[in-house]
Amino acid sequence: MKAVDLVRSAAANTVRSRLRTTLTVLALSVGAFTLTITTALGQGVSSYIDAQVATLGSDDVVLVQLAADPADALAADDGPAEYEEGTPAAAGGLGAPPGFGGSDPLSAEDLDRIAGIDGIAEVEPVRAVAVDYVEGASGTRYVFTINPQSAVTRSDLEAGAQLDHTADDYEVVLPSEYLEPLGYPSADEAVGETVTIAATDAAGAQQTLEATLVGVSRASLLASGAGANNALIGAIADLQSATAGAAEDAAGASVAIAYLDDGADGADLDAVRSALADGGYSAQTVEDQLGIVQTVIIGITGVLNAFGVIALLAAAFGIVNTLLMSVQERTREIGLMKAMGMSSGRVFALFSLEAVVIGLLGSALGVLLGVGAGSALSAALGAGPLAGLEGLTLLAFDPLGVLGVVVLITAIAFVSGTLPAARAARQRPIESLRYE
């Protein structure tokens, strides 16, 4: 029997017991469906995060804070600490990045010490500022917040340019949801316009500043609020500081931005990390922070994939049962084939191919259902609850990923079929022909 004949015979034999084969195929399709959906979920979210890293990340910037004392972490479980006279208050609302917990404020001496480390060109405290409102062409005032980390992250721009942190002029990047309320028909038309920003100073009086709208940002899962350049943040911080010109005062700032020297590479970054750690500081890049988010996503999809694998293992026992029953029912047929000269290897191949056919049918059905249902669900979520996250495709079906699911399930089916196939191959022709 030629290879083509083996394939044809295997395909025909799978439909001898339609109900039994159908139930086995359906069991496999459940696992295939689960793996297809979870693989697409991981691909979609990972692709979105990778795009955000490419857009938001700054390769030459490190966020620095005082390293946490393990003893302090243990003491935190004992309740609130007693106040000691002269202890500086920690500022709230600094928007500490992922992976950065609360820590003591940095002092001016800390900033000088960090700036003195080889490989660091400049250090700036992450300064939180409170803004009252923003006003545009419409003349209506709207509540407004500035992301204190806009100096270390870049915006996912819909139009315009990134903030120039070396400029003396005041610049802002506004989220796209502000365009229509502020009176701008489109992102392109808004770029270059002047907006008014109001903030209350240390004396309680409201002050206004004029800033140029240099860019419009898309909604992002990893960044929120508007962006402002260093000149604008510094001006507002000075207004709200008890001492004018307090731009160098780090009191209350628990995180600082360290700018690396021009041309710094991975080795330079590692050296800076090591020097900061020796000095009692912890450091993270933007990529480190977003890596934490991606680790969580990988963990979630891993758990979901585990459920899919469990379903496949259960289906594998179904394949073993189906083929063992087939071998039992076809004992005389197997004896006749071997008596007519069919080798044990060909018999083994025939039953193994039957398992492969069942695996292909189950995986194809599950993948088709997964892609169809997943695409519809992703489109519905993209037009509904996730409409604000532009560029996010929750379920992204990668052809290689889908093919991988089919190959995996087919391989599991083949392995499951080897036991019945080996049993069929070992049968003796004379004994098989006598079987009743």
Buried (B, 14 or more C-beta within 10 A) or exposed (E): BEEEEBBEBBBEBBEEBEEBBEBBBBBBBBBBBBBBBBBBBBBBBBBBBEBBBEBBBBEBBBBBBBBBEEEEEEEEEEEEEEEEEEEEEBBEEBBBBBBBEEBBBBBEEBBEBBBEBEBBEEBBBBBBBBBBBBBBBEEEBEEBBBBBBBBBBBBBBBBBEBBEBEBEEBBBBBBBBBBEEBBBEEBEEBBEBEBBBBBBBEEEEEBEBEBBBBBBBBBBBBBEBBBBBBBBBBBBBBBBBEEEEBBEBBBBBBBBBBBBEEEBEEEBBEBBBEBBEEBEBBBBBBBBBBBEBBEEBEEBBEEBBEBBBEBBEEBBEBBBBBBBEBBEEBBEBBBBBBEEEBEEEBBBBBBBBBBBBBBBBBBBBBBBBBBEBBBEBBEEBBEEEBEEBBBBBBBBBBEEBBEBBBEBBBEBBBBBBBBBBBBBBEBEBEEBBEEE
